[in-house]
């Protein structure tokens, strides 16, 4: 009888001692492991480290068949930074219709382009992009067009967006290829934050 009571007491004490800690550990593991790929998670954290800052940029390349944006003012503003998403409005002079969205979805990092009218309603062509491949690093991620993008914009089905942060955090590069051919590239100067009025 005494042995049985002693055994019950030991089990109860172990449950009290280790139960809550194990639960906390599991919750911490979940919160730290939002992404399957550690490189994707590190990339999202690197973007988030720029939170609250705005940066000027410029067109580096535009495929000749498209009208150049070289005369426009490029500004990116890292505005929303959470564990599972980072939002970066991208302004072209007075055009503020674009926001880059880096989201944790289905255990992967997803890149979307949110396009909205001035009144905040979504444009007809919006939320396109793709999931990161497993070839990325904490500083470079590749996002081939996903199924949603292929259905929305059939000619963009071979698109791939590459977003690169220089390891010294001097610049961010946004690159678009289609069928392996470069179509557009922009660079933003991360070394010199600007005031966004």
JOHU-V851019 format. One record per backbone hydrogen bond with DSSP energy under -0.5 kcal/mol. CO is the residue of the C=O (numbers start at 1). NH is the residue of the N-H. Records with the same first field share a line. If there is no record, write none. Layout:
# JOHU-V851019
CO->NH + NH
This chain:
# JOHU-V851019
1->5
2->6
3->7
4->8
5->9
6->10
7->11
8->12
9->13
10->14
11->15
12->16
13->17
14->18
15->19
18->22
19->23
20->24
21->25
22->26
23->27
24->28
25->29
26->30
27->31
28->32
29->33
31->34
36->38
37->41
38->42
39->43
40->44
41->45
42->46
43->47
44->48
45->49
47->50
48->51
50->53
53->78
54->194
55->76
56->189
57->74
58->187
61->185
63->66
69->72
72->74
73->93
74->57
75->91
76->55
77->79 + 89
78->52
80->87
82->85
84->104
85->82
86->102
87->79 + 80
88->100
89->77 + 91
90->98
91->75 + 93
92->95
94->96
95->92
97->116
98->90
99->114
100->88
101->103 + 112
102->86
103->105 + 110
105->108
107->36
108->105 + 110
109->132
110->103 + 112
111->130
112->101 + 114
113->115 + 127 + 128
114->99
115->123
117->120
121->117
124->126
128->113
129->146
130->111
131->144
133->136
139->165
140->137
141->163
142->133
143->161
146->150
147->151
148->152
149->153
153->156
154->157
156->159
158->179
159->145
160->177
161->143
162->175
163->141
164->166 + 173
166->169
170->190 + 191
171->166
172->188
173->164
174->186
175->162
176->183 + 184
177->160
178->181
181->178
183->63
184->176
185->60 + 61
186->174
187->58
188->172 + 190
189->192
194->54
195->197
